[in-house]
């Protein structure tokens, strides 16, 4: 189902964020201007927001798929 694929994608996103944050050291933060720091914060915020939206959409798609499967099954029983 779609939600399983989304969970795997979110795990990958989390790994990317984790590895990216390891690149940001206290020393690099000292030299980072406010625009770059704000961009980093926005990217992290965007990643979290995207994960929530994708999860919600995947759940909806899975529900729709289950309903369509039931409808197809009922249609096949009627036609048989």
N, C-alpha and C positions, 0 to 999 in steps of 0.2 A: 504494500500500500504506500501511498504518497508520504504519509507521516514518517515512516521508517527511513525513507530517502532523505527527508528533511532533517531528521535527527542526525544522520550521518553528516550532512552538510553543515549543520550547526557545530558538530564536534570539530570539523575542519576549520570553521570560522574561529572557534575558540582557540585552536592551536595556533592559527595565524596571529591572532591578537596577543596570545601569550608570548610567542617568539618575537613579535614586534616590540612588546613592552620590555623584553630583555635587552633590546638594542638601545633603549632609552635609559641612560645612566644618570646619576646625579650630576656628573660633569657635563654631559650633553645638555641637560636641562638648564644649567647655568648659562650656556651660550645660545640657547634657543630663544629666538625673539617671540614676542607675544602672539604674533600672527601664526607662527608655526605651532606654538603650544596650543592655541585655540583650534587650529586645524586638526591636531592630534586628538584633542578632546572631542571634537565633532565627529571624527571618524569612529571613535570608540562608541559614542552615543548612537551614531547611525547603525553600527553593527548590532547593537543591542535591540534597537527598534526594528531592524530588518528581521532579526530572529523571531521576534514576537509576531510580526505580520505573517511571515512565512509559516510559522507553526499554525496560526489561526486558519490560514488559507488551506493548508494541508489537511487539517481536521475537517474542514468543510468539504473538501474534495473527497475525502474518505467516506464521509456520511452520504454524500451524493452517490458515490460508487456503490455503497451497500444498498441504497434504495433502488438504484437501477438494476442491481443484481437480483433483488427480490422481485421487481417488476418483470424482468426477463424470465425468471423462474415461473412466475404465475402465468405469464403469457404462454410459455412452453407447455404448461400443464393444461391450459385451456385448449391449445392447438393440438394436443396429443390425443 
